[in-house]
Amino acid sequence: MENYQITIGKNKEVRHFEVGEYLHHDGENCKFKVFEDGKFVASFEADEHQFLHICQNPNGLDEAMLHLLAEEIESHHPYGINDNIKKLKS
């Protein structure tokens, strides 16, 4: 899957991120890596209910920004985080 861009606005601050989706080690779930200006800033993975949870936050992004990122990533997958994997299996 190709990386995609998302823009987050918070308190008049606008930040641009790039999201990459990678198969997790179990081959079922996706892990999302988030980059800002080419630098890795966070990663998320989906739980069994398709909600994202923070895996890594090496730059110490504030919790509100992480939640906004997770919401944007989830909204990019209206049929579920793992929808592309399920299609490949059928």
C-alpha positions in Angstrom: 0.0 0.0 0.0 1.2 3.5 -0.8 2.0 6.1 1.9 -0.5 8.9 2.2 -0.5 12.4 3.5 -2.6 13.7 6.3 -2.8 17.2 7.8 -3.7 17.9 11.4 -4.8 21.3 12.7 -4.7 21.9 16.4 -4.8 25.3 18.2 -4.0 27.2 15.0 -1.0 24.9 14.4 -1.1 22.9 11.2 1.2 19.9 10.8 1.7 17.6 7.8 2.4 13.9 8.2 3.0 11.0 6.0 1.5 7.6 7.0 2.8 4.2 5.9 0.9 1.0 6.4 2.9 -2.2 7.0 1.9 -5.8 7.7 2.4 -6.7 11.3 4.4 -9.7 12.3 1.3 -11.9 12.6 0.4 -11.2 9.0 -3.2 -10.2 10.0 -2.9 -6.7 11.4 -1.5 -3.6 10.0 0.9 -1.3 11.8 1.0 2.3 10.8 4.1 4.4 10.9 3.9 8.2 10.9 6.5 10.5 9.6 6.9 14.3 9.8 9.4 15.9 7.4 10.8 12.5 6.7 11.4 11.7 10.3 9.7 8.8 12.1 7.5 10.3 14.9 4.9 7.6 15.9 3.4 4.2 15.2 0.0 2.7 15.8 -1.5 -0.7 15.5 -5.2 -1.9 15.5 -6.8 -3.9 18.2 -9.5 -6.6 17.5 -12.1 -3.9 17.3 -10.2 -1.9 14.6 -9.3 0.9 17.0 -5.7 2.2 16.8 -3.4 2.2 19.8 0.0 3.9 20.1 3.0 1.7 19.8 5.8 4.2 19.7 6.2 7.9 20.3 9.9 8.6 20.0 9.5 12.3 19.6 7.1 12.8 22.5 4.2 14.1 20.5 1.5 15.2 23.0 -1.4 12.9 23.6 -4.0 15.1 21.9 -1.9 15.1 18.7 -1.6 11.3 18.8 -5.3 11.0 19.2 -5.9 13.3 16.2 -3.5 11.2 14.2 -5.2 8.0 15.1 -8.6 9.4 14.2 -7.4 10.6 10.8 -5.8 7.2 10.0 -9.0 5.4 11.1 -11.1 7.7 8.9 -8.8 6.9 5.9 -10.1 3.3 6.3 -13.9 3.5 6.4 -14.4 -0.2 6.1 -11.9 -1.1 8.9 -8.1 -0.9 9.4 -7.5 -4.3 7.9 -9.9 -4.1 5.0 -7.2 -4.4 2.4 -5.8 -7.5 4.0 -9.2 -9.2 4.1 -9.6 -8.5 0.3 -6.3 -10.1 -0.5 -7.3 -13.3 1.3 -10.6 -13.8 -0.5 
